[in-house]
Every structure is written in C-alpha cells, then in structure tokens.
Amino acid sequence: MKMSKPVKFVLFFILPIAIFILWLGGFIGHRVEPGEAEDRGKVITGLEIAVVQLEEVTQYYKADGNISGENNAKVSTKWMGRILNIYVREGDYVKAGQILAKIDNSEVIQQKNEALAGMEELSKAREEALAAKKAAVENYEFAKRTYERFKNLYQENAVSKQQLEEIETKMIAAKSMVDQVNAKLAQIDAKEKQIRAKIAQVDIAVGYGEVRAPFDGYIVKKMMDEGDMAAPGMPIFIVGDKRLQFIAYLDESLLDKVKIGDEYEIEIGDKRIRSKVIEKNSNINPMNRTFTVKLDIPYDENLTSGMYGKLYIPTAKVQKVLVPKTAVFKWGQLTAVYTVGKDGTIKLTYVKTGEDYGDKVEIVAGLEPGTKIVVKDVEKACDGCKLGG
C-alpha cells in the first residue's frame, strides 16, 4: 500500500522532531536534577563545626570627619596678575617663606625700570646744575670783589657814581644767577625724593609677585592653576600647620556624653588612632541637629590635612550573633552559610550580615543561637550533603 506524501512527511519528519524535543525536555524517561545524583547524600569529612552563640560587643556611634591643620591660612597675592608658575602640590610640606607661586609682575618691573631711567636723567641734570652753580658763584664772587673795589674808589672820588652803579648791577645779576641755580638744584632734590619713594613702593610691589608660605605646614588645597588670573583677597592656596586635628559632627543626642578630655578611636585608612577631645562646640546646628568636636591627632608623616576618617564613640554593650568570617560566603548575589542539622545534613542557609568585629561578622538575620554551622573549608561542603565523622 502506497503512503501519501502528507503521511510520509508526518511519519519521517514531524514525528521524529517531536520525539526529539520531548526527550530533550525530560518528558521521556526519568529526569534527574543537575547535581542531585552526585551531591545528594554525599558524605563530607574534615569540616570544622561550631555552635552559633550570642556574644557581648560594644556598640558604636560612628561619625564622619576630616583632618585639618590647627591653624589654616588662605594664601593670596597682593598684586593682580596672571599666575606664571606654581611650585607645590596638595599635600606638600613647605617651610615658612618658601615660594609657592610666581605672579606676572612685568608691569611693575617696567615701572621700576622707568623710575631708574628717571633717576639717571636727574643725575645728569644735577651734574650740569652743579657745574653751572660753580660758574655762577665764581662770577658772583668776582662781581662782588669788583663792586667793593669800585665802592672804595667812589668814596675817594676816583670813579663816578654811574660806574659804581653799573658794577653793582652786574653783582646783583650774578647773585640772581646763583639763586636760580640753587632753585634748580632744589627742584632736582625734590624730584629725586619722589622717584626714590616710587622705587621703594615698586620694590615692595615686585615682592608681591612671589607668593610665599606664611608658616611651616602643608598645602591643604590648591585653589588656582597656572594661567589663572590672581587678585588680592582671592585664595591661591590653603596652608595648614603640622599640628593636626580631627573635626567631626556629632548628633545632638551625644551632647552630654562627649566631654573635653575623653579619648576615642579614629579610623583613617587602615590606621586606628587613639585621640583626645580638645574642643567641643555645644551650639547645635539647627539644620542637621549636630555639634562639632575637635580631637588632637598625634603627628604622623603619612597623615595630612583633608584626609577622611571615621570617629568611633562607644554607646552601649549589646548581645549579637557573631560568626567567623570564614563561615560566610557569597552565593550568587546573596550571602550564605552552611548549617548542620541534627541528622548531620548540611544545608545552604541564606543570611544577612551586619557590622564587622575583627575576624567575626554580625549576623542580623538567618541564624539563631544554638545552630551548628560550618566555619572552615566551606568550599568542601554542599547543600544536602551528610557530615561524616
């Protein structure tokens, strides 16, 4: 009997594909979950087990803060100009008087050059005036002697009154020339005094082109860059001295608990520093309901102004569930531990962690005191496995 084309198509094409899809989906034969056959009932030995217990720990209030110099200074220029060079970076240690930056003061230098050129011209004018004075004084002395001689001759009737008056007129003219030269020299002296005063002012202004450190300390912050326009009163740097403090803002609930002289721990990077409260501002900020405290920081060359830290203030003793950090691991996006049941079955248990306490971590949810957990070599354990002897 001959089969039609549609029947052949169904028998030899559609049906095999359908059977293959059912087989892939596990509908034909017994379906085994991934890993079930291998792990279910597997016996694990050599695991370290511990019983979860409540432990008494110190509860802390944590406050963010920053290191600051005991004395901070905003360093600016007294001369408006473009910043040509900056010689320091943030965090650099500087000495008092050290040049931090160079300001373009070419204009004031030009003023000084012009003033010096004016002084040179005055020097030449003074030489000419002194030479003229010498000649005028000699002329006046000669005219005066001549007048005295003619005066005696006139008294002896040896010369006429007209001749005497002519000599007297020449003497007066010579004296007038001396007075004119003296007046010119006085003008030169006054002009020189003005120029010297201007040069002194310009010399001071030339010094303004160099921005210097006001004291020994650190560059806390660089406010401007090379090429920026600097002006009087606009800070270029903030310089803090070597004596460091930690400034933190505490909640008003701690106002009566924190006192000057109290010692607390400050965490800065990987360092823990014991520090003493040296200043407390009891005024509450109405915006965030906090007050400010300052703590003394022992000198450390690795600590500088501006570094971030965290202040720990103990507030109470509490009972918490703590487990070794070696017992906790990541399971996908979740955190888990392996618990051990009374029958020795190991079970994957999801937990929520809290704060760290050295080599232990707080378990906020997921574990109860008295529960047995795997605390070491957790990578050997598996969900559903049996704990061996």
C-alpha positions as CSV (number, residue, x, y, z in Angstrom):
1,M,0.0,0.0,0.0
2,K,1.4,3.3,-1.0
3,M,1.6,6.1,1.5
4,S,0.6,9.5,0.5
5,K,3.1,12.4,0.6
6,P,1.5,14.1,3.6
7,V,1.6,10.8,5.6
8,K,5.3,10.4,4.8
9,F,6.0,13.9,5.8
10,V,4.4,13.4,9.2
11,L,6.0,10.0,9.8
12,F,9.5,10.7,8.7
13,F,9.9,14.4,9.5
14,I,7.4,15.8,12.0
15,L,7.2,12.8,14.3
16,P,11.0,12.3,14.8
17,I,11.4,16.0,15.6
18,A,8.5,15.9,18.1
19,I,10.0,12.8,19.9
20,F,13.5,14.5,20.0
21,I,12.0,17.7,21.6
22,L,10.1,15.6,24.2
23,W,13.3,13.8,25.0
24,L,15.3,17.0,25.5
25,G,12.6,18.3,27.8
26,G,12.8,15.3,30.0
27,F,9.3,14.1,29.3
28,I,10.6,10.7,28.1
29,G,12.4,8.8,30.9
30,H,13.3,9.8,34.5
31,R,14.6,13.4,34.8
32,V,17.5,14.0,37.2
33,E,18.0,17.5,38.6
34,P,21.5,18.9,37.9
35,G,23.9,17.8,40.6
36,E,21.3,15.8,42.5
37,A,22.6,12.4,41.7
38,E,26.2,13.4,42.6
39,D,25.7,15.6,45.8
40,R,22.5,14.2,47.4
41,G,23.6,12.0,50.3
42,K,27.4,12.6,49.7
43,V,29.4,12.3,52.9
44,I,31.8,15.1,53.7
45,T,34.5,14.7,56.4
46,G,37.2,17.1,57.8
47,L,34.8,20.1,58.2
48,E,35.2,22.3,61.3
49,I,31.8,22.8,63.0
50,A,30.9,25.4,65.6
51,V,27.7,26.4,67.5
52,V,26.3,29.8,67.0
53,Q,26.2,31.8,70.2
54,L,25.4,35.3,71.4
55,E,28.4,37.5,72.2
56,E,28.6,40.8,74.1
57,V,30.1,43.5,72.0
58,T,30.4,47.3,72.2
59,Q,28.0,49.3,70.1
60,Y,29.5,52.4,68.5
61,Y,28.2,55.7,67.1
62,K,30.2,56.4,64.0
63,A,30.8,59.9,62.8
64,D,32.5,61.0,59.6
65,G,35.2,63.7,59.8
66,N,38.3,65.2,58.2
67,I,41.8,66.0,59.3
68,S,42.6,69.7,59.4
69,G,45.5,71.8,60.5
70,E,45.2,73.5,63.8
71,N,45.9,76.8,62.0
72,N,44.8,77.2,58.4
73,A,45.7,80.2,56.3
74,K,44.3,81.3,53.0
75,V,47.3,82.5,51.0
76,S,46.6,85.0,48.2
77,T,48.6,87.7,46.3
78,K,48.6,91.4,46.9
79,W,49.2,92.1,43.2
80,M,46.7,91.4,40.5
81,G,48.3,89.3,37.7
82,R,48.4,86.1,35.9
83,I,49.9,83.0,37.7
84,L,53.0,82.1,35.8
85,N,54.3,79.2,37.9
86,I,53.1,77.1,40.8
87,Y,55.8,75.2,42.5
88,V,53.9,73.0,45.0
89,R,51.1,70.3,45.0
90,E,48.4,69.5,47.5
91,G,49.9,67.5,50.4
92,D,53.4,69.0,50.0
93,Y,55.2,70.1,53.2
94,V,56.5,73.7,52.9
95,K,58.7,75.9,55.1
96,A,57.9,79.5,56.2
97,G,58.9,81.9,53.4
98,Q,59.1,79.3,50.7
99,I,58.0,80.5,47.3
100,L,54.7,78.7,46.4
101,A,53.8,80.6,43.1
102,K,55.1,83.3,40.8
103,I,52.7,86.1,39.6
104,D,53.3,88.0,36.4
105,N,54.6,91.4,37.6
106,S,56.2,92.6,34.4
107,E,54.1,95.8,34.6
108,V,55.5,96.8,37.9
109,I,59.0,95.9,36.8
110,Q,58.5,98.2,33.9
111,Q,57.5,100.9,36.3
112,K,60.7,100.4,38.2
113,N,62.8,100.5,35.1
114,E,61.2,103.8,34.1
115,A,61.9,105.2,37.6
116,L,65.5,104.1,37.4
117,A,65.8,105.8,34.0
118,G,64.4,109.0,35.6
119,M,67.0,108.8,38.3
120,E,69.7,108.6,35.7
121,E,68.4,111.7,33.9
122,L,68.2,113.6,37.2
123,S,71.8,112.6,37.9
124,K,72.9,114.2,34.6
125,A,70.8,117.3,35.3
126,R,72.4,117.6,38.8
127,E,75.9,117.4,37.3
128,E,75.0,120.2,34.9
129,A,73.4,122.3,37.6
130,L,76.4,121.9,39.9
131,A,78.7,122.9,37.1
132,A,76.5,126.0,36.4
133,K,76.4,126.8,40.1
134,K,80.2,126.7,40.3
135,A,80.5,129.1,37.4
136,A,77.7,131.4,38.8
137,V,79.3,131.5,42.3
138,E,82.7,132.4,40.8
139,N,81.1,135.1,38.7
140,Y,79.3,136.5,41.7
141,E,82.4,136.4,43.9
142,F,84.3,138.3,41.1
143,A,81.5,140.8,40.7
144,K,81.3,141.3,44.5
145,R,85.0,142.0,44.8
146,T,84.9,144.4,41.9
147,Y,82.0,146.2,43.5
148,E,83.8,146.5,46.8
149,R,86.9,148.0,45.0
150,F,84.8,150.5,43.0
151,K,82.9,151.4,46.1
152,N,86.2,152.4,47.8
153,L,87.3,154.3,44.6
154,Y,83.9,156.1,44.6
155,Q,84.5,157.2,48.2
156,E,87.8,158.6,47.1
157,N,86.1,160.3,44.1
158,A,88.2,158.1,41.7
159,V,85.2,156.8,39.8
160,S,81.8,158.2,39.1
161,K,78.5,157.1,40.7
162,Q,77.3,155.8,37.3
163,Q,80.3,153.5,37.1
164,L,79.7,152.2,40.7
165,E,76.0,151.6,39.9
166,E,77.0,149.6,36.7
167,I,79.3,147.4,38.8
168,E,76.6,147.0,41.4
169,T,74.0,145.9,38.7
170,K,76.4,143.2,37.5
171,M,76.9,141.9,41.0
172,I,73.2,141.7,41.6
173,A,72.7,139.8,38.3
174,A,75.5,137.4,39.2
175,K,73.8,136.8,42.6
176,S,70.5,136.2,40.8
177,M,72.1,133.6,38.6
178,V,73.4,131.8,41.8
179,D,69.9,131.8,43.3
180,Q,68.4,130.4,40.0
181,V,70.9,127.5,40.0
182,N,70.2,126.8,43.7
183,A,66.4,126.8,42.9
184,K,67.0,124.3,40.1
185,L,69.1,122.1,42.4
186,A,66.2,122.2,45.0
187,Q,63.8,121.1,42.3
188,I,66.1,118.2,41.3
189,D,66.3,117.2,45.0
190,A,62.5,117.2,45.3
191,K,62.1,115.2,42.1
192,E,64.8,112.7,43.2
193,K,62.9,112.2,46.5
194,Q,59.7,111.5,44.7
195,I,61.4,109.0,42.4
196,R,63.1,107.2,45.3
197,A,59.8,106.9,47.1
198,K,58.3,105.4,43.9
199,I,61.1,103.0,43.6
200,A,60.6,101.9,47.2
201,Q,56.9,101.3,46.5
202,V,57.7,99.5,43.3
203,D,60.3,97.3,45.1
204,I,57.5,96.2,47.5
205,A,55.2,95.5,44.6
206,V,57.9,93.5,42.9
207,G,57.9,91.3,46.1
208,Y,54.2,90.7,45.7
209,G,55.0,88.7,42.6
210,E,56.2,85.9,44.8
211,V,53.6,84.1,46.8
212,R,55.2,82.6,49.9
213,A,54.2,80.2,52.7
214,P,53.2,82.1,55.9
215,F,54.5,79.3,58.2
216,D,55.7,75.7,58.2
217,G,52.9,73.4,57.2
218,Y,51.2,71.5,54.4
219,I,49.4,72.6,51.2
220,V,45.9,71.6,52.2
221,K,44.3,72.8,48.9
222,K,45.4,74.4,45.7
223,M,42.6,76.8,44.6
224,M,44.1,78.0,41.3
225,D,46.2,76.8,38.4
226,E,48.9,78.2,36.3
227,G,47.4,80.7,33.8
228,D,44.6,81.8,36.1
229,M,44.2,85.4,37.0
230,A,45.0,86.1,40.7
231,A,43.8,89.1,42.6
232,P,44.1,90.4,46.1
233,G,41.9,88.6,48.5
234,M,41.4,85.6,46.2
235,P,43.0,82.5,47.8
236,I,45.5,80.6,45.7
237,F,46.4,78.0,48.4
238,I,45.2,76.9,51.8
239,V,48.1,76.1,54.1
240,G,47.7,74.2,57.3
241,D,50.4,73.7,60.0
242,K,51.9,70.5,61.3
243,R,49.6,70.3,64.3
244,L,46.7,68.3,63.1
245,Q,43.1,67.9,64.4
246,F,40.2,65.7,63.5
247,I,36.9,67.6,63.1
248,A,33.7,65.6,63.3
249,Y,30.0,66.5,63.6
250,L,28.0,64.5,66.2
251,D,24.3,64.0,66.7
252,E,22.8,66.2,69.5
253,S,21.9,63.1,71.5
254,L,25.6,62.8,72.4
255,L,26.0,66.4,73.6
256,D,26.0,65.4,77.3
257,K,28.0,62.2,76.8
258,V,31.1,63.6,74.9
259,K,33.4,65.8,77.0
260,I,36.7,67.5,76.6
261,G,39.5,65.1,77.6
262,D,37.6,62.0,76.5
263,E,39.6,59.6,74.3
264,Y,38.2,57.8,71.3
265,E,39.4,55.8,68.3
266,I,39.6,57.3,64.9
267,E,39.9,55.2,61.8
268,I,41.9,56.8,58.9
269,G,42.5,54.4,56.0
270,D,43.9,51.3,57.6
271,K,45.1,53.1,60.7
272,R,43.4,53.2,64.1
273,I,44.4,56.2,66.2
274,R,43.7,56.9,69.8
275,S,42.8,60.6,70.1
276,K,41.6,63.0,72.8
277,V,38.8,65.6,72.5
278,I,40.4,69.0,72.8
279,E,37.5,71.3,71.8
280,K,33.7,71.0,71.8
281,N,31.2,73.5,70.4
282,S,28.0,73.0,72.3
283,N,26.0,75.1,69.8
284,I,23.6,72.8,67.9
285,N,23.3,73.4,64.2
286,P,19.6,73.8,63.6
287,M,19.9,72.5,60.0
288,N,21.2,69.0,60.8
289,R,20.9,68.9,64.7
290,T,24.7,68.3,65.2
291,F,27.5,69.8,67.1
292,T,31.2,70.0,66.4
293,V,34.1,68.3,68.2
294,K,37.9,68.5,67.6
295,L,40.3,65.8,68.6
296,D,44.1,66.1,68.7
297,I,45.9,63.9,66.1
298,P,49.4,62.6,67.0
299,Y,52.0,63.6,64.4
300,D,52.4,61.1,61.6
301,E,54.2,61.9,58.3
302,N,51.6,59.9,56.4
303,L,48.7,62.0,57.7
304,T,47.9,65.3,56.1
305,S,45.1,67.9,56.2
306,G,42.0,67.0,54.2
307,M,42.2,63.2,54.8
308,Y,38.8,61.5,55.6
309,G,38.3,59.4,58.7
310,K,35.7,57.9,61.0
311,L,35.3,58.6,64.7
312,Y,34.1,55.7,66.9
313,I,32.2,56.6,70.1
314,P,31.1,53.6,72.3
315,T,27.4,53.9,73.3
316,A,26.4,50.6,74.8
317,K,27.1,46.9,75.4
318,V,24.8,44.6,73.4
319,Q,24.4,40.9,72.6
320,K,24.8,40.0,69.0
321,V,25.1,36.8,66.9
322,L,28.7,36.7,65.6
323,V,30.2,34.1,63.4
324,P,33.7,33.7,61.9
325,K,34.1,35.5,58.6
326,T,35.5,32.2,57.2
327,A,32.0,30.7,57.6
328,V,30.3,33.3,55.4
329,F,30.4,33.2,51.6
330,K,28.7,34.6,48.5
331,W,26.1,32.5,46.7
332,G,25.3,34.4,43.6
333,Q,24.1,37.8,44.7
334,L,23.2,36.6,48.2
335,T,25.2,35.8,51.4
336,A,25.1,32.3,52.9
337,V,26.4,29.9,55.4
338,Y,26.2,26.1,55.7
339,T,24.2,24.9,58.7
340,V,24.3,21.4,60.0
341,G,21.0,19.7,61.1
342,K,20.6,17.2,64.0
343,D,20.8,14.3,61.5
344,G,24.1,15.7,60.1
345,T,22.6,17.0,56.9
346,I,24.3,20.1,55.6
347,K,22.0,22.8,54.4
348,L,22.7,26.0,52.4
349,T,21.2,28.9,54.5
350,Y,20.9,32.5,53.4
351,V,21.8,35.1,56.0
352,K,22.0,38.9,56.3
353,T,25.2,40.3,57.7
354,G,25.8,43.5,59.7
355,E,29.0,45.1,61.2
356,D,32.5,43.6,61.3
357,Y,34.1,42.8,64.6
358,G,37.7,41.9,63.8
359,D,37.7,38.3,62.4
360,K,34.0,37.9,63.0
361,V,30.9,39.4,61.4
362,E,27.4,40.1,62.8
363,I,24.5,38.0,61.5
364,V,21.4,40.2,61.5
365,A,19.0,37.6,60.1
366,G,19.0,33.9,59.1
367,L,20.7,32.3,62.1
368,E,19.6,31.6,65.7
369,P,21.9,30.9,68.7
370,G,22.5,27.2,69.1
371,T,22.6,26.5,65.4
372,K,25.6,24.4,64.2
373,I,27.4,25.9,61.2
374,V,30.5,25.0,59.0
375,V,33.2,27.6,60.0
376,K,36.1,26.4,57.9
377,D,36.7,24.9,54.5
378,V,33.2,25.8,53.4
379,E,34.2,25.2,49.8
380,K,34.2,21.4,50.6
381,A,30.6,21.5,51.8
382,C,27.4,21.2,49.7
383,D,23.7,21.6,50.1
384,G,22.2,18.2,51.1
385,C,25.5,16.5,51.9
386,K,26.0,14.5,55.0
387,L,28.5,15.3,57.7
388,G,30.9,12.5,58.2
389,G,33.0,11.5,61.2
